[in-house]
């Protein structure tokens, strides 16, 4: 009986350790997303975003919320859920404002220094497995460059 109890405790400890490592990776990636970003490139359904629109796109991440504006107007606002343990890493948007409010979009992401790249399926579509956007596929692909890191939080 003690062997079974020991095995259960070891199993629970292992699950807890893996879960903690995943939570740490999620916190790390979420921390890297914080701050203000400008769009470097974007496409939807394989069509590149016109430069005059792209230059107006800003992305601000605070906590687990993202707000994307175009020309100062809210384009989308969403709650973010990350899973950096997947390959490619996954990101979900629960839309809270904008033209897709109330819908969920599934995507993939990667970060490299001050660059963030993501690819999302349209609301209700399956998650992309790569970083491509082709005519008719309903995907959006975007690359963002960090402009301003998040303001430091005060410690008491």
RAQUIFEN-V764471 format. One line per field, one symbol per residue. phi: phi as a letter, one per 40 degrees, with the letter a starting at -180 (. if undefined). Layout:
BEGIN
phi=???
END
This chain:
BEGIN
phi=.cccccccccccccccccccccccccdccccccchbbbccaaabfgcccddccdcccbbbbbgbbbbbbbggcccabacbbbbcccbcdbabbccbahcbdgbbbbabaabagcbbbabbccdgccccbabbabdgcgcbbabbbcbbccccccbc
END
